[in-house]
Amino acid sequence: QGPVQESGGGLVQAGGSLRLSCKTSRTILSVFTSTSMGWYRQAPGKEREFVASIRGSSTDYADSVMGRFTIAKDNIKRTHSLQMDSLKPEDTAVYYCYCGDRWGPGTQVTVSS
């Protein structure tokens, strides 16, 4: 399994939306399909926290983002995404994607009030 890379971060006003994407390179379809993947985030001065995960068709979300964020995956493209709606200032953090035991470098999401 190759490197993992996020994209799609940026600055948005409260109530807005952003979509993060994560690309996993050099992984065969059967491995990608069965691998657990998802997102964590880390705000300044805080520990990294779980946001969402997906494995096969099963998803899991942190209580703080339930109903606002949606995780999905595209097995053919070897990508998974995080659609973030109704964003709040407290969602501001560096968002990290993972695929199996590989992690991306992170992408900044800033929500202004």
N, CA, C and O atoms as a GROMACS GRO file, in nm:
protein
  452
    1GLN      N    1   0.085  -0.119   0.000
    1GLN     CA    2   0.000   0.000   0.000
    1GLN      C    3   0.088   0.124   0.000
    1GLN      O    4   0.184   0.134   0.077
    2GLY      N    5   0.055   0.218  -0.087
    2GLY     CA    6   0.137   0.337  -0.102
    2GLY      C    7   0.092   0.451  -0.013
    2GLY      O    8   0.014   0.431   0.080
    3PRO      N    9   0.142   0.571  -0.042
    3PRO     CA   10   0.111   0.687   0.041
    3PRO      C   11  -0.035   0.728   0.033
    3PRO      O   12  -0.108   0.693  -0.060
    4VAL      N   13  -0.076   0.804   0.135
    4VAL     CA   14  -0.211   0.854   0.148
    4VAL      C   15  -0.204   1.006   0.148
    4VAL      O   16  -0.117   1.064   0.215
    5GLN      N   17  -0.292   1.072   0.075
    5GLN     CA   18  -0.285   1.217   0.062
    5GLN      C   19  -0.423   1.280   0.067
    5GLN      O   20  -0.513   1.240  -0.008
    6GLU      N   21  -0.439   1.379   0.156
    6GLU     CA   22  -0.565   1.451   0.164
    6GLU      C   23  -0.567   1.567   0.066
    6GLU      O   24  -0.463   1.613   0.019
    7SER      N   25  -0.689   1.614   0.035
    7SER     CA   26  -0.709   1.738  -0.039
    7SER      C   27  -0.845   1.795  -0.002
    7SER      O   28  -0.931   1.724   0.049
    8GLY      N   29  -0.862   1.926  -0.027
    8GLY     CA   30  -0.995   1.985  -0.010
    8GLY      C   31  -1.013   2.072   0.112
    8GLY      O   32  -1.123   2.125   0.132
    9GLY      N   33  -0.912   2.089   0.193
    9GLY     CA   34  -0.928   2.176   0.309
    9GLY      C   35  -0.938   2.321   0.267
    9GLY      O   36  -0.921   2.355   0.150
   10GLY      N   37  -0.964   2.408   0.365
   10GLY     CA   38  -0.972   2.550   0.335
   10GLY      C   39  -1.046   2.627   0.442
   10GLY      O   40  -1.067   2.578   0.553
   11LEU      N   41  -1.085   2.749   0.406
   11LEU     CA   42  -1.156   2.840   0.496
   11LEU      C   43  -1.300   2.852   0.453
   11LEU      O   44  -1.329   2.872   0.335
   12VAL      N   45  -1.392   2.840   0.548
   12VAL     CA   46  -1.534   2.849   0.520
   12VAL      C   47  -1.604   2.918   0.636
   12VAL      O   48  -1.558   2.910   0.750
   13GLN      N   49  -1.715   2.984   0.607
   13GLN     CA   50  -1.793   3.045   0.714
   13GLN      C   51  -1.878   2.942   0.786
   13GLN      O   52  -1.911   2.837   0.729
   14ALA      N   53  -1.911   2.971   0.909
   14ALA     CA   54  -1.999   2.883   0.986
   14ALA      C   55  -2.129   2.860   0.909
   14ALA      O   56  -2.186   2.952   0.850
   15GLY      N   57  -2.173   2.735   0.910
   15GLY     CA   58  -2.292   2.698   0.835
   15GLY      C   59  -2.263   2.650   0.694
   15GLY      O   60  -2.352   2.596   0.627
   16GLY      N   61  -2.141   2.669   0.650
   16GLY     CA   62  -2.102   2.628   0.515
   16GLY      C   63  -2.061   2.483   0.508
   16GLY      O   64  -2.073   2.407   0.604
   17SER      N   65  -2.012   2.446   0.390
   17SER     CA   66  -1.975   2.306   0.363
   17SER      C   67  -1.836   2.298   0.301
   17SER      O   68  -1.791   2.391   0.234
   18LEU      N   69  -1.771   2.187   0.326
   18LEU     CA   70  -1.645   2.153   0.261
   18LEU      C   71  -1.645   2.002   0.237
   18LEU      O   72  -1.709   1.926   0.309
   19ARG      N   73  -1.573   1.962   0.135
   19ARG     CA   74  -1.557   1.820   0.107
   19ARG      C   75  -1.410   1.787   0.104
   19ARG      O   76  -1.335   1.843   0.023
   20LEU      N   77  -1.368   1.697   0.190
   20LEU     CA   78  -1.230   1.649   0.192
   20LEU      C   79  -1.222   1.518   0.116
   20LEU      O   80  -1.315   1.437   0.119
   21SER      N   81  -1.111   1.499   0.050
   21SER     CA   82  -1.088   1.375  -0.023
   21SER      C   83  -0.953   1.317   0.017
   21SER      O   84  -0.861   1.389   0.054
   22CYS      N   85  -0.944   1.185   0.010
   22CYS     CA   86  -0.821   1.116   0.047
   22CYS      C   87  -0.791   1.011  -0.058
   22CYS      O   88  -0.874   0.925  -0.086
   23LYS      N   89  -0.674   1.018  -0.115
   23LYS     CA   90  -0.632   0.924  -0.219
   23LYS      C   91  -0.527   0.829  -0.163
   23LYS      O   92  -0.428   0.871  -0.105
   24THR      N   93  -0.551   0.701  -0.183
   24THR     CA   94  -0.453   0.600  -0.145
   24THR      C   95  -0.388   0.547  -0.271
   24THR      O   96  -0.456   0.500  -0.363
   25SER      N   97  -0.258   0.555  -0.276
   25SER     CA   98  -0.186   0.513  -0.395
   25SER      C   99  -0.136   0.370  -0.383
   25SER      O  100  -0.114   0.318  -0.274
   26ARG      N  101  -0.121   0.307  -0.498
   26ARG     CA  102  -0.057   0.176  -0.509
   26ARG      C  103  -0.117   0.073  -0.413
   26ARG      O  104  -0.047   0.014  -0.331
   27THR      N  105  -0.248   0.053  -0.426
   27THR     CA  106  -0.313  -0.051  -0.349
   27THR      C  107  -0.408  -0.127  -0.439
   27THR      O  108  -0.480  -0.066  -0.519
   28ILE      N  109  -0.409  -0.259  -0.426
   28ILE     CA  110  -0.495  -0.338  -0.514
   28ILE      C  111  -0.639  -0.331  -0.464
   28ILE      O  112  -0.665  -0.306  -0.346
   29LEU      N  113  -0.732  -0.354  -0.556
   29LEU     CA  114  -0.873  -0.332  -0.528
   29LEU      C  115  -0.921  -0.417  -0.410
   29LEU      O  116  -0.991  -0.367  -0.322
   30SER      N  117  -0.884  -0.543  -0.408
   30SER     CA  118  -0.934  -0.632  -0.302
   30SER      C  119  -0.887  -0.586  -0.164
   30SER      O  120  -0.960  -0.599  -0.066
   31VAL      N  121  -0.767  -0.532  -0.157
   31VAL     CA  122  -0.717  -0.483  -0.029
   31VAL      C  123  -0.790  -0.355   0.011
   31VAL      O  124  -0.834  -0.341   0.125
   32PHE      N  125  -0.803  -0.263  -0.084
   32PHE     CA  126  -0.870  -0.137  -0.054
   32PHE      C  127  -1.014  -0.160  -0.010
   32PHE      O  128  -1.062  -0.094   0.083
   33THR      N  129  -1.082  -0.252  -0.076
   33THR     CA  130  -1.224  -0.277  -0.048
   33THR      C  131  -1.246  -0.323   0.095
   33THR      O  132  -1.347  -0.290   0.157
   34SER      N  133  -1.152  -0.398   0.149
   34SER     CA  134  -1.171  -0.457   0.281
   34SER      C  135  -1.100  -0.381   0.393
   34SER      O  136  -1.108  -0.419   0.510
   35THR      N  137  -1.030  -0.274   0.358
   35THR     CA  138  -0.953  -0.200   0.458
   35THR      C  139  -1.038  -0.094   0.528
   35THR      O  140  -1.121  -0.028   0.466
   36SER      N  141  -1.015  -0.079   0.656
   36SER     CA  142  -1.078   0.028   0.731
   36SER      C  143  -1.007   0.160   0.701
   36SER      O  144  -0.884   0.165   0.698
   37MET      N  145  -1.083   0.265   0.680
   37MET     CA  146  -1.026   0.395   0.650
   37MET      C  147  -1.115   0.504   0.707
   37MET      O  148  -1.231   0.479   0.740
   38GLY      N  149  -1.061   0.624   0.719
   38GLY     CA  150  -1.144   0.729   0.775
   38GLY      C  151  -1.068   0.856   0.803
   38GLY      O  152  -0.969   0.889   0.737
   39TRP      N  153  -1.119   0.930   0.903
   39TRP     CA  154  -1.067   1.063   0.932
   39TRP      C  155  -1.056   1.087   1.082
   39TRP      O  156  -1.140   1.044   1.161
   40TYR      N  157  -0.949   1.155   1.119
   40TYR     CA  158  -0.931   1.210   1.252
   40TYR      C  159  -0.904   1.360   1.236
   40TYR      O  160  -0.878   1.407   1.125
   41ARG      N  161  -0.912   1.432   1.345
   41ARG     CA  162  -0.878   1.574   1.341
   41ARG      C  163  -0.808   1.615   1.469
   41ARG      O  164  -0.823   1.551   1.574
   42GLN      N  165  -0.732   1.722   1.458
   42GLN     CA  166  -0.661   1.774   1.574
   42GLN      C  167  -0.668   1.926   1.574
   42GLN      O  168  -0.616   1.992   1.484
   43ALA      N  169  -0.733   1.979   1.676
   43ALA     CA  170  -0.742   2.124   1.693
   43ALA      C  171  -0.622   2.172   1.775
   43ALA      O  172  -0.561   2.093   1.847
   44PRO      N  173  -0.587   2.299   1.764
   44PRO     CA  174  -0.474   2.352   1.839
   44PRO      C  175  -0.488   2.328   1.989
   44PRO      O  176  -0.592   2.359   2.048
   45GLY      N  177  -0.385   2.272   2.049
   45GLY     CA  178  -0.386   2.248   2.192
   45GLY      C  179  -0.467   2.128   2.238
   45GLY      O  180  -0.482   2.104   2.357
   46LYS      N  181  -0.519   2.053   2.141
   46LYS     CA  182  -0.601   1.937   2.176
   46LYS      C  183  -0.542   1.810   2.118
   46LYS      O  184  -0.459   1.815   2.027
   47GLU      N  185  -0.587   1.696   2.171
   47GLU     CA  186  -0.542   1.569   2.118
   47GLU      C  187  -0.616   1.537   1.988
   47GLU      O  188  -0.725   1.588   1.962
   48ARG      N  189  -0.553   1.452   1.909
   48ARG     CA  190  -0.619   1.406   1.787
   48ARG      C  191  -0.742   1.324   1.825
   48ARG      O  192  -0.737   1.241   1.915
   49GLU      N  193  -0.853   1.350   1.754
   49GLU     CA  194  -0.978   1.280   1.786
   49GLU      C  195  -1.039   1.218   1.662
   49GLU      O  196  -1.021   1.266   1.550
   50PHE      N  197  -1.110   1.111   1.685
   50PHE     CA  198  -1.179   1.038   1.579
   50PHE      C  199  -1.292   1.122   1.522
   50PHE      O  200  -1.364   1.190   1.596
   51VAL      N  201  -1.309   1.116   1.390
   51VAL     CA  202  -1.420   1.186   1.324
   51VAL      C  203  -1.514   1.086   1.259
   51VAL      O  204  -1.634   1.085   1.289
   52ALA      N  205  -1.462   1.004   1.171
   52ALA     CA  206  -1.548   0.910   1.098
   52ALA      C  207  -1.464   0.799   1.038
   52ALA      O  208  -1.344   0.816   1.013
   53SER      N  209  -1.528   0.683   1.017
   53SER     CA  210  -1.460   0.571   0.954
   53SER      C  211  -1.557   0.495   0.866
   53SER      O  212  -1.679   0.505   0.881
   54ILE      N  213  -1.499   0.418   0.774
   54ILE     CA  214  -1.579   0.333   0.686
   54ILE      C  215  -1.500   0.207   0.656
   54ILE      O  216  -1.380   0.211   0.632
   55ARG      N  217  -1.571   0.094   0.659
   55ARG     CA  218  -1.512  -0.033   0.621
   55ARG      C  219  -1.620  -0.111   0.549
   55ARG      O  220  -1.724  -0.142   0.607
   56GLY      N  221  -1.596  -0.143   0.423
   56GLY     CA  222  -1.702  -0.200   0.343
   56GLY      C  223  -1.815  -0.100   0.333
   56GLY      O  224  -1.795   0.012   0.287
   57SER      N  225  -1.933  -0.139   0.377
   57SER     CA  226  -2.047  -0.048   0.376
   57SER      C  227  -2.082   0.003   0.515
   57SER      O  228  -2.182   0.073   0.532
   58SER      N  229  -2.001  -0.031   0.613
   58SER     CA  230  -2.027   0.011   0.751
   58SER      C  231  -1.956   0.141   0.783
   58SER      O  232  -1.837   0.157   0.754
   59THR      N  233  -2.029   0.233   0.842
   59THR     CA  234  -1.972   0.362   0.878
   59THR      C  235  -1.988   0.388   1.028
   59THR      O  236  -2.074   0.330   1.094
   60ASP      N  237  -1.902   0.477   1.077
   60ASP     CA  238  -1.908   0.515   1.217
   60ASP      C  239  -1.872   0.662   1.227
   60ASP      O  240  -1.787   0.710   1.151
   61TYR      N  241  -1.934   0.733   1.318
   61TYR     CA  242  -1.911   0.876   1.332
   61TYR      C  243  -1.895   0.914   1.479
   61TYR      O  244  -1.953   0.852   1.568
   62ALA      N  245  -1.816   1.018   1.502
   62ALA     CA  246  -1.813   1.078   1.634
   62ALA      C  247  -1.946   1.147   1.660
   62ALA      O  248  -2.011   1.196   1.567
   63ASP      N  249  -1.987   1.150   1.785
   63ASP     CA  250  -2.114   1.214   1.820
   63ASP      C  251  -2.117   1.360   1.775
   63ASP      O  252  -2.222   1.411   1.736
   64SER      N  253  -2.003   1.425   1.782
   64SER     CA  254  -1.997   1.568   1.753
   64SER      C  255  -2.023   1.601   1.605
   64SER      O  256  -2.053   1.716   1.572
   65VAL      N  257  -2.010   1.502   1.517
   65VAL     CA  258  -2.031   1.529   1.374
   65VAL      C  259  -2.147   1.451   1.316
   65VAL      O  260  -2.180   1.468   1.199
   66MET      N  261  -2.210   1.366   1.396
   66MET     CA  262  -2.322   1.284   1.349
   66MET      C  263  -2.431   1.373   1.290
   66MET      O  264  -2.472   1.472   1.351
   67GLY      N  265  -2.476   1.338   1.172
   67GLY     CA  266  -2.582   1.413   1.107
   67GLY      C  267  -2.535   1.532   1.026
   67GLY      O  268  -2.612   1.591   0.950
   68ARG      N  269  -2.407   1.568   1.042
   68ARG     CA  270  -2.352   1.682   0.967
   68ARG      C  271  -2.244   1.638   0.867
   68ARG      O  272  -2.230   1.698   0.761
   69PHE      N  273  -2.171   1.533   0.901
   69PHE     CA  274  -2.062   1.484   0.816
   69PHE      C  275  -2.104   1.350   0.757
   69PHE      O  276  -2.176   1.272   0.819
   70THR      N  277  -2.057   1.324   0.635
   70THR     CA  278  -2.085   1.197   0.568
   70THR      C  279  -1.956   1.144   0.508
   70THR      O  280  -1.888   1.213   0.431
   71ILE      N  281  -1.924   1.020   0.542
   71ILE     CA  282  -1.805   0.956   0.485
   71ILE      C  283  -1.849   0.862   0.374
   71ILE      O  284  -1.952   0.795   0.384
   72ALA      N  285  -1.769   0.857   0.268
   72ALA     CA  286  -1.798   0.769   0.156
   72ALA      C  287  -1.666   0.723   0.095
   72ALA      O  288  -1.560   0.778   0.124
   73LYS      N  289  -1.675   0.620   0.010
   73LYS     CA  290  -1.554   0.572  -0.055
   73LYS      C  291  -1.584   0.535  -0.199
   73LYS      O  292  -1.697   0.502  -0.235
   74ASP      N  293  -1.480   0.542  -0.280
   74ASP     CA  294  -1.489   0.500  -0.420
   74ASP      C  295  -1.379   0.397  -0.441
   74ASP      O  296  -1.262   0.432  -0.454
   75ASN      N  297  -1.417   0.271  -0.443
   75ASN     CA  298  -1.317   0.165  -0.451
   75ASN      C  299  -1.238   0.171  -0.582
   75ASN      O  300  -1.117   0.145  -0.583
   76ILE      N  301  -1.304   0.204  -0.690
   76ILE     CA  302  -1.236   0.206  -0.819
   76ILE      C  303  -1.128   0.313  -0.821
   76ILE      O  304  -1.017   0.290  -0.871
   77LYS      N  305  -1.159   0.430  -0.766
   77LYS     CA  306  -1.063   0.540  -0.765
   77LYS      C  307  -0.967   0.532  -0.647
   77LYS      O  308  -0.871   0.609  -0.640
   78ARG      N  309  -0.991   0.439  -0.554
   78ARG     CA  310  -0.908   0.426  -0.434
   78ARG      C  311  -0.911   0.556  -0.352
   78ARG      O  312  -0.807   0.602  -0.304
   79THR      N  313  -1.028   0.612  -0.339
   79THR     CA  314  -1.043   0.735  -0.261
   79THR      C  315  -1.152   0.719  -0.156
   79THR      O  316  -1.243   0.638  -0.171
   80HIS      N  317  -1.141   0.796  -0.050
   80HIS     CA  318  -1.255   0.812   0.040
   80HIS      C  319  -1.268   0.960   0.074
   80HIS      O  320  -1.170   1.035   0.069
   81SER      N  321  -1.387   1.000   0.107
   81SER     CA  322  -1.417   1.142   0.122
   81SER      C  323  -1.494   1.169   0.249
   81SER      O  324  -1.553   1.080   0.310
   82LEU      N  325  -1.492   1.295   0.287
   82LEU     CA  326  -1.567   1.340   0.404
   82LEU      C  327  -1.642   1.466   0.364
   82LEU      O  328  -1.582   1.573   0.350
   83GLN      N  329  -1.772   1.455   0.346
   83GLN     CA  330  -1.856   1.570   0.318
   83GLN      C  331  -1.895   1.633   0.451
   83GLN      O  332  -1.956   1.568   0.536
   84MET      N  333  -1.860   1.759   0.467
   84MET     CA  334  -1.884   1.828   0.594
   84MET      C  335  -1.983   1.941   0.570
   84MET      O  336  -1.953   2.037   0.499
   85ASP      N  337  -2.099   1.930   0.628
   85ASP     CA  338  -2.205   2.031   0.616
   85ASP      C  339  -2.232   2.094   0.752
   85ASP      O  340  -2.192   2.042   0.856
   86SER      N  341  -2.300   2.207   0.747
   86SER     CA  342  -2.336   2.280   0.871
   86SER      C  343  -2.214   2.296   0.961
   86SER      O  344  -2.220   2.268   1.081
   87LEU      N  345  -2.105   2.339   0.903
   87LEU     CA  346  -1.980   2.351   0.977
   87LEU      C  347  -1.989   2.454   1.088
   87LEU      O  348  -2.057   2.556   1.076
   88LYS      N  349  -1.918   2.424   1.196
   88LYS     CA  350  -1.915   2.511   1.314
   88LYS      C  351  -1.771   2.554   1.340
   88LYS      O  352  -1.677   2.486   1.298
   89PRO      N  353  -1.751   2.666   1.407
   89PRO     CA  354  -1.614   2.708   1.440
   89PRO      C  355  -1.537   2.600   1.515
   89PRO      O  356  -1.415   2.589   1.501
   90GLU      N  357  -1.606   2.521   1.595
   90GLU     CA  358  -1.537   2.415   1.670
   90GLU      C  359  -1.493   2.298   1.582
   90GLU      O  360  -1.426   2.207   1.631
   91ASP      N  361  -1.529   2.300   1.456
   91ASP     CA  362  -1.480   2.200   1.362
   91ASP      C  363  -1.342   2.237   1.308
   91ASP      O  364  -1.279   2.159   1.237
   92THR      N  365  -1.294   2.357   1.341
   92THR     CA  366  -1.163   2.400   1.295
   92THR      C  367  -1.054   2.309   1.350
   92THR      O  368  -1.044   2.288   1.471
   93ALA      N  369  -0.974   2.254   1.259
   93ALA     CA  370  -0.870   2.158   1.298
   93ALA      C  371  -0.790   2.120   1.174
   93ALA      O  372  -0.826   2.154   1.061
   94VAL      N  373  -0.682   2.049   1.198
   94VAL     CA  374  -0.614   1.979   1.090
   94VAL      C  375  -0.680   1.842   1.079
   94VAL      O  376  -0.690   1.769   1.178
   95TYR      N  377  -0.725   1.808   0.960
   95TYR     CA  378  -0.792   1.682   0.936
   95TYR      C  379  -0.695   1.584   0.871
   95TYR      O  380  -0.629   1.616   0.772
   96TYR      N  381  -0.688   1.466   0.929
   96TYR     CA  382  -0.598   1.362   0.881
   96TYR      C  383  -0.681   1.243   0.830
   96TYR      O  384  -0.772   1.196   0.899
   97CYS      N  385  -0.647   1.197   0.712
   97CYS     CA  386  -0.712   1.074   0.666
   97CYS      C  387  -0.617   0.957   0.688
   97CYS      O  388  -0.495   0.973   0.694
   98TYR      N  389  -0.675   0.840   0.700
   98TYR     CA  390  -0.596   0.718   0.712
   98TYR      C  391  -0.661   0.610   0.627
   98TYR      O  392  -0.781   0.612   0.600
   99CYS      N  393  -0.576   0.516   0.586
   99CYS     CA  394  -0.622   0.399   0.515
   99CYS      C  395  -0.540   0.283   0.567
   99CYS      O  396  -0.420   0.274   0.540
  100GLY      N  397  -0.603   0.195   0.642
  100GLY     CA  398  -0.526   0.091   0.711
  100GLY      C  399  -0.435   0.155   0.814
  100GLY      O  400  -0.481   0.226   0.904
  101ASP      N  401  -0.305   0.130   0.800
  101ASP     CA  402  -0.211   0.187   0.895
  101ASP      C  403  -0.133   0.304   0.835
  101ASP      O  404  -0.035   0.350   0.893
  102ARG      N  405  -0.177   0.352   0.720
  102ARG     CA  406  -0.112   0.466   0.656
  102ARG      C  407  -0.190   0.594   0.682
  102ARG      O  408  -0.314   0.593   0.680
  103TRP      N  409  -0.118   0.703   0.706
  103TRP     CA  410  -0.178   0.832   0.736
  103TRP      C  411  -0.131   0.939   0.638
  103TRP      O  412  -0.017   0.938   0.592
  104GLY      N  413  -0.223   1.031   0.606
  104GLY     CA  414  -0.184   1.145   0.527
  104GLY      C  415  -0.122   1.252   0.614
  104GLY      O  416  -0.126   1.243   0.736
  105PRO      N  417  -0.064   1.354   0.552
  105PRO     CA  418   0.004   1.461   0.626
  105PRO      C  419  -0.090   1.561   0.691
  105PRO      O  420  -0.048   1.639   0.776
  106GLY      N  421  -0.218   1.559   0.652
  106GLY     CA  422  -0.315   1.649   0.711
  106GLY      C  423  -0.349   1.766   0.622
  106GLY      O  424  -0.268   1.809   0.540
  107THR      N  425  -0.471   1.817   0.638
  107THR     CA  426  -0.517   1.935   0.565
  107THR      C  427  -0.594   2.024   0.662
  107THR      O  428  -0.673   1.976   0.743
  108GLN      N  429  -0.569   2.155   0.653
  108GLN     CA  430  -0.629   2.249   0.746
  108GLN      C  431  -0.772   2.282   0.705
  108GLN      O  432  -0.800   2.311   0.589
  109VAL      N  433  -0.861   2.277   0.802
  109VAL     CA  434  -0.998   2.324   0.786
  109VAL      C  435  -1.022   2.434   0.889
  109VAL      O  436  -1.005   2.412   1.009
  110THR      N  437  -1.060   2.551   0.842
  110THR     CA  438  -1.086   2.664   0.931
  110THR      C  439  -1.228   2.713   0.908
  110THR      O  440  -1.266   2.746   0.796
  111VAL      N  441  -1.306   2.718   1.015
  111VAL     CA  442  -1.445   2.764   1.008
  111VAL      C  443  -1.455   2.895   1.085
  111VAL      O  444  -1.432   2.899   1.206
  112SER      N  445  -1.489   3.001   1.014
  112SER     CA  446  -1.499   3.133   1.077
  112SER      C  447  -1.641   3.158   1.127
  112SER      O  448  -1.738   3.112   1.067
  113SER      N  449  -1.651   3.231   1.236
  113SER     CA  450  -1.784   3.258   1.293
  113SER      C  451  -1.845   3.384   1.235
  113SER      O  452  -1.956   3.422   1.272
   0.00000   0.00000   0.00000
